[in-house]
Amino acid sequence: MANRTAYFLVGSTAVGKTAVAHWIARKESFEVLSADSMLVYKGMDIGTAKPDPIARTQVRYHGIDITSPNQSSNLAQWLGVADEAFRNAQAPLIVTGGTGLYMRSLVEGLAEGPPPNSEKRARWEALYEERGLGALQEMLCSKHPDMYASLADPENPRRLIRALEFAEAGIRTRPEQWDARPSHSPFVGLSMKPPLLHSRIETRIREMYRGGLLEEVARLTDTYPTWSDTARQAIGYAEAVAVRNGDMTLEDAIEKSVTRTRQLAKRQRTWFNHQANVEWLDVESSTHIEEVGNRVRDAWNTIGPTEIKRVGETSNE
């Protein structure tokens, strides 16, 4: 299949894009490809707001539950799953999520870079274990400030380590073809005023803890005593583990999870504003899902679907 297309719906966490995408997919008999770096983990369901089992009988989902919390996950792995989704989908795909790097790589191709070096990676991982996130940030910022400035998420240890690998290979900034905004058809994005989004985030986090997040973490810890760095630092899960270990009270865990989620939402919106071509639709917290869904469909009908690339292809721009 030479040309492949999809409809994209983006936005910050808790803005409602997953529910809207699901509503449209049911109405139009579409399928959904999740572009979320946390939904890839099996068993991490409550804290990631993963579509529940009933929703997944109503709509065919891709990009969910592709690895275990004790295994590392990366962009190339997700692109492989996405490639398979496009080959096997029996209906048009909606790509939705908050991991902008996944989406941009899908439409522009996987940026070239040095292969992972296990010895060097072990060194950076040891530094992270011994001295924490700040040590990685300080190392990259002091030695390779341009690379540090190019990071969309400088609080992600996996991306910091990968950036250090790029820098040591002589690559000082992001690949050149990613310096400007992409010229492909716009993504459609949902936007909400910060006070409303902040309120939704707090409500969601409290519902997660009331809905069994601590129990989910207990089950996962029994099954996977050791987690990957990314899974271990996931919002809500890191705090729930701290509660389980007696290092944090439940209310402190909730407050920290809320704060981290609000920070993530801000980073996501900033990334999409600077690194993607997005047509934003402003929504209110109380707007009915059907109204939002119809607005998204109208925008897609005007814009048309976006062409995506196969894994390994790169932009010719």
C-alpha positions in Angstrom: 0.0 0.0 0.0 1.9 3.1 -1.3 -0.2 5.7 0.4 -1.6 5.4 3.8 -3.7 8.0 5.6 -5.3 8.5 9.0 -7.3 11.1 11.0 -5.4 12.7 13.9 -6.8 14.0 17.2 -4.3 15.5 19.6 -4.3 17.5 22.8 -3.2 17.6 26.4 -4.0 14.8 28.8 -7.5 14.9 30.3 -8.9 17.2 27.6 -11.2 14.4 26.5 -9.7 13.3 23.2 -9.8 9.6 23.9 -13.5 9.6 24.6 -14.2 11.8 21.5 -12.1 9.5 19.3 -14.0 6.5 20.7 -17.4 8.1 20.0 -16.4 8.9 16.4 -14.9 5.4 15.9 -18.1 3.8 17.0 -20.3 6.1 14.9 -18.2 5.7 11.8 -17.0 2.1 12.3 -13.4 3.4 12.4 -10.4 1.8 14.3 -8.2 3.7 16.8 -4.4 3.7 17.0 -3.2 4.9 20.4 -0.2 7.3 20.3 0.5 7.3 24.0 3.8 6.1 25.5 2.1 4.9 28.7 -0.7 2.9 27.2 1.8 0.5 25.8 2.2 -1.2 29.2 0.1 -4.3 30.0 -1.7 -4.0 33.3 -1.1 -0.3 33.7 -4.8 0.5 33.1 -6.2 2.7 35.8 -3.4 5.2 36.0 -3.1 5.7 32.3 -6.9 6.1 31.7 -6.7 3.2 29.2 -9.9 2.3 27.3 -11.7 -0.3 29.4 -12.5 -3.8 28.3 -16.1 -2.8 27.2 -14.8 0.0 25.1 -12.3 -2.3 23.4 -15.1 -4.7 22.4 -16.9 -1.7 20.8 -13.9 -0.4 18.8 -10.8 -2.1 17.6 -7.7 -0.5 19.2 -4.1 -0.7 18.3 -0.9 0.4 20.1 -2.2 -0.7 23.5 -0.7 -3.4 25.8 2.3 -4.1 23.6 4.9 -4.6 26.3 5.2 -5.4 30.1 6.2 -2.9 32.8 9.5 -4.6 33.3 10.4 -4.1 29.6 11.7 -1.0 28.0 9.6 0.7 25.3 10.8 3.1 22.6 9.6 5.0 19.6 10.9 2.5 17.1 8.9 -0.3 18.8 5.7 1.8 18.7 6.3 2.6 15.0 6.6 -1.1 14.2 3.2 -1.7 16.0 1.7 1.3 14.1 3.0 -0.1 10.8 1.3 -3.4 11.5 -1.9 -1.5 12.4 -2.0 0.2 9.1 -1.4 -3.1 7.3 -4.1 -5.0 9.2 -6.7 -2.3 9.8 -10.1 -3.2 8.3 -11.4 0.4 8.5 -9.9 4.0 8.5 -7.7 4.7 11.5 -8.0 7.5 14.0 -4.6 8.2 15.6 -5.0 9.9 19.0 -2.9 10.5 22.1 -0.6 13.0 23.8 2.8 11.7 22.7 3.6 14.1 20.0 6.9 12.6 19.1 5.1 9.4 18.1 2.7 11.2 15.8 5.3 13.4 14.2 7.5 10.4 13.5 4.5 8.6 12.0 3.9 11.4 9.4 7.6 12.4 8.8 9.4 9.1 9.2 11.7 7.9 12.0 14.6 10.3 12.4 18.0 8.8 11.9 20.3 8.5 14.8 23.1 6.3 16.3 22.1 2.8 17.4 21.9 2.4 21.2 25.2 1.5 22.8 24.6 -0.8 25.7 27.9 0.1 27.5 27.3 3.8 27.3 23.6 3.5 28.1 24.5 1.5 31.2 26.8 4.4 32.3 24.0 6.9 32.0 21.5 4.7 33.6 23.9 4.2 36.6 24.3 8.0 36.9 20.5 8.3 36.9 20.1 5.6 39.6 22.8 7.1 41.8 22.2 10.9 41.4 18.7 11.2 39.9 17.2 13.1 37.0 19.0 16.3 37.8 22.3 14.7 37.1 21.3 13.7 33.6 19.9 17.2 33.0 23.0 18.9 34.3 25.3 16.6 32.2 23.4 17.2 28.9 22.9 20.9 29.6 26.5 21.7 30.4 28.1 19.6 27.7 25.5 19.8 24.9 23.2 22.8 25.6 21.8 22.9 22.1 20.7 19.3 22.4 19.2 20.0 25.8 17.3 23.0 24.5 15.8 20.9 21.6 14.2 18.4 24.0 10.4 18.6 24.3 10.4 16.7 27.6 13.6 17.3 29.6 12.1 15.5 32.6 12.0 12.1 30.8 15.1 10.1 31.8 14.8 7.8 28.8 14.9 10.8 26.4 17.7 12.4 28.3 19.8 9.3 28.0 19.0 9.0 24.3 19.9 12.6 23.8 23.3 12.0 25.5 23.8 9.1 23.1 23.0 11.4 20.1 25.4 14.0 21.5 28.2 11.6 22.0 27.8 10.5 18.4 28.4 14.0 17.3 24.8 15.0 16.7 24.3 18.2 18.7 20.7 19.1 17.8 17.5 17.4 16.5 17.6 16.2 13.0 17.5 19.1 10.5 14.2 18.1 8.9 12.5 18.6 12.3 13.6 22.2 12.8 10.5 23.6 11.2 6.9 22.8 11.6 5.8 20.0 9.3 3.9 20.9 6.2 1.5 17.9 6.1 -2.3 18.3 6.7 -3.0 19.7 10.1 -3.8 17.5 13.1 -7.1 18.4 14.8 -6.5 19.2 18.5 -8.8 19.7 21.5 -8.0 22.7 23.7 -9.4 23.7 27.0 -8.8 26.8 29.2 -6.2 26.0 31.9 -8.6 26.5 34.9 -11.1 24.0 33.4 -8.4 21.5 32.5 -6.7 21.7 35.9 -10.1 20.9 37.5 -10.6 18.0 35.2 -7.1 16.7 36.0 -7.7 16.8 39.7 -11.0 15.0 39.3 -9.4 12.3 37.1 -6.5 11.7 39.5 -8.8 11.4 42.6 -11.1 9.0 40.7 -8.0 6.9 39.7 -7.0 6.5 43.3 -10.6 5.8 44.4 -11.0 3.4 41.5 -8.2 1.0 42.6 -4.9 2.5 41.5 -3.1 1.3 44.7 -4.5 -2.2 44.3 -3.5 -2.2 40.6 0.1 -1.2 41.6 0.2 -4.0 44.2 -0.8 -6.6 41.6 1.7 -5.3 39.1 4.5 -5.2 41.7 3.8 -8.8 42.7 4.0 -9.8 39.0 6.9 -7.6 38.0 9.1 -6.9 41.0 11.4 -4.8 38.8 10.0 -2.1 36.4 11.6 -0.3 33.5 12.7 3.3 34.2 9.8 4.7 32.1 7.1 2.6 33.8 8.6 3.2 37.2 8.4 7.0 36.8 4.9 7.0 35.3 2.6 9.6 36.8 0.5 8.0 39.5 2.4 4.8 39.6 5.5 6.3 41.1 3.4 7.9 43.8 1.3 4.8 44.4 4.5 2.8 44.9 5.7 5.4 47.4 2.4 5.0 49.3 2.7 1.3 49.3 6.3 1.5 50.6 5.3 3.9 53.4 7.3 6.8 51.9 4.3 9.0 51.1 0.8 9.6 52.4 -2.2 9.0 50.2 -3.1 12.7 50.1 0.5 13.7 49.3 0.5 11.1 46.5 -2.7 12.5 45.0 -1.4 16.1 45.2 1.9 15.2 43.6 0.1 13.2 40.8 -2.1 16.2 40.1 0.9 18.5 39.9 2.8 16.2 37.6 -0.2 15.7 35.4 -0.8 19.5 35.1 2.9 19.9 34.2 2.6 17.2 31.6 -0.5 18.8 30.1 1.4 22.1 29.8 4.4 20.4 28.1 2.1 18.6 25.7 0.4 21.8 24.6 3.7 23.6 24.2 5.1 20.7 22.1 2.1 20.6 19.8 2.2 24.4 19.4 5.9 24.4 18.4 6.5 21.0 16.8 3.2 20.2 15.0 0.7 21.7 12.6 -2.5 21.7 14.6 -6.0 23.2 14.1 -7.3 23.7 17.6 -10.9 23.4 18.6 -11.7 25.1 21.9 -14.0 23.0 24.1 -15.7 23.5 27.5 -15.6 21.0 30.3 -19.4 20.5 30.1 -19.6 20.3 26.3 -21.5 17.1 25.3 -19.3 14.5 23.6 -21.6 14.4 20.6 -21.1 18.1 19.9 -17.3 17.9 20.2 -17.3 14.7 18.1 -19.3 16.4 15.3 -17.0 19.4 15.3 -14.0 17.1 15.0 -15.6 15.3 12.1 -16.4 18.6 10.4 -12.8 19.6 10.7 -11.5 16.3 9.4 -13.9 16.6 6.4 -12.5 20.0 5.6 -8.8 19.1 6.2 -8.9 15.6 4.9 -6.9 12.7 6.2 -3.1 13.0 6.8 -0.7 10.8 4.9 1.6 8.7 7.0 5.0 7.0 6.2 6.2 3.5 6.6 8.7 2.8 9.4 12.2 3.8 8.2 11.0 6.3 5.6 12.2 9.9 6.1 10.9 13.2 4.9 12.2 14.5 1.6 11.6 18.1 2.6 
